[in-house]
């Protein structure tokens, strides 16, 4: 089987204690619109995808320290299931 790269980056999910600031920044910088929002979760997109960025506000998180990772997950879209399985 031949390996192939993803077709595109599907979405990124971020956890934060600065929910309002982060979702507003992505709206501004990516010209993204909310598909769904409540007081703790925002799904944002700038194209036909259901969401490109999800921001999850969690006040119980510790503030990040130097050397600490913070991304919840990143998803990629492959052309089809065979391309995904081949990788």
Buried (B, 14 or more C-beta within 10 A) or exposed (E): EEEBEBEEEBBBBBBBBBBEEBBEEBBEEBEBEBBEEEEEBBBBBBEEBEBBBBBBBEEEEEEEEEEEEEEBEEEEEBEEEEBEEEE
